[in-house]
Amino acid sequence: MRQGNLGIQKIDWLTVLLYFSLAILGWLNIYAAVYDEAHSNILDFTQRYGKQLLWIGTSVLIIIFLFILDGSVFQTLAYPIYGLSMLSLLAVLFFGKEIAGARSWFVIGGFSLQPSEFAKFATALALAAFLGKPERNLSSWRTKIVAFGIILLPAILIVPQPDPGSGLVYFSLILVLYREGLSSSYIIAGISIAVLFLLSLLIPILYLQIILAAVALIIIFLGRKVRGFWLRVTAILAVALVLVNSVDYAFNNILEDRHRNRINILLGKAHDPKGIGYNTTQSMIAIGSGGWSGKGYLQGTQTKFDFVPEQSTDFIFCTVGEEWGFLGSALLIVLFSLLFFRLVHLAERQKSSFARAYAYAVVSILFFHFSINIAMTIGLAPVIGIPLPFFSYGGSSLWGFTFLLFILIKLDSYRWQTL
């Protein structure tokens, strides 16, 4: 017997509570970040905080819509939704409006929409639908190629906008493949490539090649009794040498100047506190000035005098750090941590492979945004335009994350049924 359309009794209300807690706290901090005495009314819809309240209100309509839908519709429509999303990413390259150096937006009148924010839940659905078939086996090369293709396609379409930060988000979905049976060697390979990329930027190429060759010789010597071992190590060394020799070209010809400069500043190869590094420097000053308990709500001097650009969007966390201090920052991190633990719990209790894979996609995407956004504000990651989920200002962002999360909540309410 199927449950009613809303299935209210099966909804995981703890996750819903965490969502609204973060959304409301985000709204209050957006108000603090762009506070203007001439527009002190928090319900002023001409200001960002007023508009964010509208986004929250319309997100409630999205939630109701998702709750009304039958739980089986998401798996049925996963591929069409993915296809439409990819078409929108392609269309924005030609017909989108350039804002802040990226052609990522459709603008209709005074309303703007960012397709890349909706591509996240679309990709999560398509990947889950593909992996959810009983015949899928990640030991098969065909399955791996298709799964990686689903993940890489949106990234390939987003990077040329240019928006490499949003493109990187999709690589977090490799964790879904790992949970569904992908060998850990792929994770190790990915981490190794990232480490080699960074070492290639920090160490002269000739020295790095010598180091890699020396390490390979030592490994070959230690495993010399294993038949054919030296061939595998030599092959890995060859791939590593090709990679480190291609980093310089990729770094200087694919990335834009602003992205290269941000990476150089992060690695300590450049210092530009009044130029490209201004945002991060001011963010760190704001967070550090908050001390243990903060300066108080609406009392942040760095915030009040607009020292930190984009403080209501990418750098919203520094508002928390300045006005609420270490205690407020820790509380926010605890709230997000509770959400992640709850989502993992929801993922593990799913009865269908589709719902489980989708749930882990939600965890992967949200955790990537959370960790990179906070790392950006405290100088541990380059500034790549990653919003803090449910917290940063933006209608597309909030709507996209709302779809992402509440599709999972709806699927969880159907977990006892066959979707």
GIRAPE-V54626 format. One record per pair of residues at least 12 apart in sequence whose ideal C-beta (glycine too) atoms are under 10 Angstrom apart, sorted by the first residue. I is the first residue (numbers start at 1). J is the second residue. Records with the same first field share a line. If there is no record, write none. Layout:
I = J  J
This chain:
1 = 417
2 = 70  71  72  414  417
3 = 70  71  413  414  416  417
4 = 68
5 = 67  68  69  70  71
6 = 64  67  68  69  410  413
7 = 67  68  70  71  410  412  413  414  417
8 = 67  413
9 = 413
10 = 71  409  410  412  413  414  415  416  417
11 = 63  67  406  409  410  412  413
12 = 342  343  345  346  349  408  409  410  412  413  415
13 = 409
14 = 338  339  342  345  346
15 = 338  339  342  343  345  346  405  406  408  409  412
16 = 63  405  406  409
17 = 338  339  342
18 = 335  336  338  339  340  342  343  390  405
19 = 59  63  339  389  390  401  402  405  406  409
20 = 56  59  60  63  390
21 = 332  335  338  339  390
22 = 332  335  336  339  388  389  390  391  401
23 = 52  53  55  56  59  60  389  390  391  398  401  402
24 = 53  56  390  391
25 = 320  324  328  331  332  335  390  391
26 = 52  56  312  316  319  320  332  387  388  389  390  391  392  393  398
27 = 42  48  49  50  52  53  55  56  390  391  393  398
28 = 42  49  52  297  298  319  320  323
29 = 49  52  297  303  311  312  316  317  318  319  320  323  324  328  332  388  391  392  393
30 = 42  47  48  49  50  51  52  53  311  312  313  316  319  391  392  393  394
31 = 43  44  47  48  49  50  52  53  297  298  312  319
32 = 49  297  298  299  300  303  304  311  312  316  319  320  322  323  324
33 = 48  49  300  303  304  306  308  310  311  312  313  315  316  318  319  320  322  323  392  393
34 = 47  48  49  52  303  306  311  312  319  393
35 = 47  49  297  298  300  303  304  319
36 = 48  49  304
37 = 304
40 = 298
47 = 312
48 = 312  313  393  394
49 = 312  393
51 = 393  394  395
52 = 312  392  393  394  395  398
54 = 395
55 = 393  394  395  396  397  398  399  402
56 = 390  395  398  402
58 = 395  398  399  402
59 = 390  395  398  399  401  402  403  406
60 = 402
61 = 402
62 = 398  399  402  403  406
63 = 402  403  405  406  409  410
64 = 406
65 = 403  406
66 = 402  403  405  406  407  408  409  410  411
67 = 406  409  410  413
68 = 410
69 = 407  410
70 = 410  414  419
71 = 352  355  407  410  411  412  413  414  415  417  419
72 = 354  411  414  417  418  419
73 = 407  410  419
74 = 121  125  128  129  354  355  358  407  408  410  411  414  419
75 = 125  128  129  132  352  354  355  358  411  419
76 = 129  419
77 = 125  129
78 = 122  123  124  125  126  127  128  129  130  132  354  358
79 = 122  125  126  129  130  150
80 = 122  125  126
81 = 118  119  121  122  123  125  126  129  403
82 = 119  121  122  123  124  125  126  127  129  130  150  153  154
83 = 122  126
84 = 115  118  119  122
85 = 115  116  118  119  120  121  122  123  125  126  153  154  157
86 = 115  119  122  123  126  150  153  154  156  157
87 = 115  157
88 = 106  113  114  115  116  118  119  122  157
89 = 104  115  116  118  119  122  153  154  155  156  157  158  160  161
90 = 115  157
91 = 106  115  157
92 = 104  105  106  113  114  115  116  157  158  161
93 = 115  157  158  160  161
95 = 107
96 = 112  113  114  115  161
97 = 112
98 = 161
99 = 112  114
100 = 163  310  313  385
101 = 161  162  163  256  258  385
102 = 114  116  158  160  161  162  163  164  165  166  256  385
103 = 160  161  162  163
104 = 116  117  158  161  162  163  166  385  396
105 = 161  396
106 = 396
111 = 395
112 = 394  395  396
113 = 395  396  399  400
114 = 161  163  166  394  395  396  397  399  400
115 = 154  157  158  161  396  400
116 = 154  155  157  158  161  163  165  166  167  169  170  396  397  400
117 = 166  387  394  395  396  397  398  399  400  401  403  404
118 = 396  399  400  403  404
119 = 153  154  155  157  158  166  169  170  400
120 = 154  166  169  170  172  173  361  362  365  366  368  369  397  400  401  403  404
121 = 358  361  362  365  399  400  401  402  403  404  405  406  407  408
122 = 154  400  403  404
123 = 150  151  152  153  154  155  169  170  173  361  365
124 = 150  151  170  173  176  357  358  359  360  361  362  364  365  403  404  407  408
125 = 150  354  357  358  361  403  404  407
126 = 147  150  151  153  154  358  361
127 = 146  147  148  150  151  170  173  176  177  180  354  357  358  360  361
128 = 150  173  176  180  352  353  354  355  356  357  358  359  360  361  362  407  408  411
129 = 150  353  354  357  358
130 = 143  146  147  149  150  354  357
131 = 143  146  147  150  176  177  179  180  181  182  353  354  356  357  358  360  361
132 = 180  352  353  354  355  356  357  358  419
133 = 353  354
134 = 353
136 = 180  181  353  357
137 = 180  181
138 = 177  178  180  181  182  183  186
139 = 181  182  183
143 = 177  180  181  182
144 = 177  182  183  186
147 = 173  174  176  177  180  182  357
148 = 173  174  177  182  186
150 = 170  173
151 = 170  171  172  173  174  176  177  361
152 = 167  170  171  173
153 = 170
154 = 166  167  169  170  173
155 = 167  168  169  170  171  173
156 = 170
158 = 170
159 = 254  255
162 = 254  255  256  258  259
163 = 384  385
164 = 254  255  256  259  382  384  385
165 = 259  314  369  372  373  376  381  382  383  384  385  386  387
166 = 369  384  385  386  387
167 = 384
168 = 368  372  384  386
169 = 364  365  368  369  372  384  386
170 = 361  364  365  368
171 = 190  194  364  368
172 = 361  363  364  365  366  367  368  369  371  372
173 = 357  360  361  364  365  368
174 = 186  187  190  364
175 = 187  360  361  363  364  365  367  368
176 = 347  356  357  358  359  360  361  362  363  364  365
177 = 357  360  361  364
178 = 360  364
179 = 347  348  356  357  359  360  361  363  364
180 = 353  356  357  360
189 = 236  239
192 = 236  239  240  243
193 = 239  240  243  247
196 = 208  212  239  240  241  243  244  247
197 = 243  244  246  247  250  251  263
198 = 247  263  266  267
199 = 211  212  244  247
200 = 243  244  245  246  247  248  250  251
201 = 244  247  248  251  260  263  264  266  267  269
202 = 267  268  269
203 = 244
205 = 241  244  245  247  248
208 = 240  241  244  245  247
209 = 237  240  241  244  245
211 = 244
212 = 236  237  240  241  243  244
213 = 237  240  241
215 = 233  237  240
216 = 230  233  234  236  237  238  240  241
217 = 230  233  237
218 = 233
219 = 232  233  236  237
220 = 232  233  234  237
251 = 263  264
257 = 276
258 = 276  382  383
259 = 276  382  383  384
260 = 276  382
261 = 275  276  277  382  383
262 = 276  277  279  280  376  381  382  383  384
263 = 381  382  383  384
264 = 276  277  382
265 = 277  280  281  379  382  383
266 = 280  375  376  379  380  381  382  383
267 = 382
273 = 285
276 = 382  383
277 = 379  382  383
278 = 307  308  309
279 = 307  308  309  310  311  314  315  318  376  377  383
280 = 308  315  318  376  377  378  379  380  381  382  383
281 = 307  308  379
282 = 302  306  307  308  309  311  315  318
283 = 302  307  308  309  310  311  314  315  317  318  319  321  322  376  377  378  379  383
284 = 308  318  321  377  378  379
285 = 302  307  308  318  322
286 = 300  301  302  303  307  308  311  315  317  318  319  320  321  322  323  377
287 = 302  308  315  317  318  319  320  321  322  325  326  329  374  377  378  379
288 = 302  318  321  322  378
289 = 301  302  303  318  321  322  323  325
290 = 302  318  319  320  321  322  323  324  325  326  327  328  329
291 = 321  322  325  326  327
292 = 325  326  327
293 = 323  324  325  326  327  328
294 = 319  320  321  322  323  324  325  326  327  328  329
295 = 322  323  324  325
296 = 322  323  324  325
297 = 319  323  324  328
298 = 323
299 = 322  323
300 = 318  319  320  321  322  323  324
301 = 322  323
302 = 318  319  321  322  323
303 = 315  318  319  321  322  323
304 = 322  323
307 = 322
308 = 322  377
310 = 383  385  387  392  393
311 = 377  392  393
312 = 391  392  393  394
313 = 373  385  386  387  388  391  392  393  394  397
314 = 373  376  377  383  384  385  386  387  388  392  393  394
315 = 373  376  377  383  388  392
316 = 332  373  377  387  388  391  392  393
317 = 329  332  333  370  373  374  375  376  377  378  388  391  392
318 = 374  376  377  378
319 = 377  391
320 = 332  333  374  377  388  391
321 = 374  377  378
329 = 374  377  378
332 = 370  374  388  391
333 = 370  374
335 = 390  391
336 = 366  367  369  370  371  374  388  389  390  391
337 = 367  370
339 = 363  366  367  370  389  390  405
340 = 362  363  366  367  370
341 = 363
342 = 363
343 = 359  360  362  363  364  366  367  405  408  409  412
344 = 359  360  362  363  367
345 = 359  412
346 = 359  360  362  363  408  409  411  412  415
347 = 359  360  361  362  363  408  412
348 = 360
349 = 412  415
350 = 408  411  412  414  415  419
351 = 414  415  416  417  418  419
352 = 411  414  415  417  418  419
354 = 411  419
355 = 407  408  410  411  412  414  415  419
356 = 411  415
358 = 404  407  408  411  412
359 = 407  408  409  411  412  415
360 = 408
361 = 404  408
362 = 401  404  405  406  407  408  409  411
363 = 408
365 = 389  400  401  404  405
366 = 389  390  401  404  405
367 = 389
368 = 386  389
369 = 386  387  388  389  390  391  392  397  401
370 = 386  388  389  390  391
371 = 386
372 = 384  385  386  387  388
373 = 385  386  387  388  389  391  392
374 = 386  388
376 = 388
387 = 400  401
388 = 401
389 = 401  402  404  405
390 = 402  405
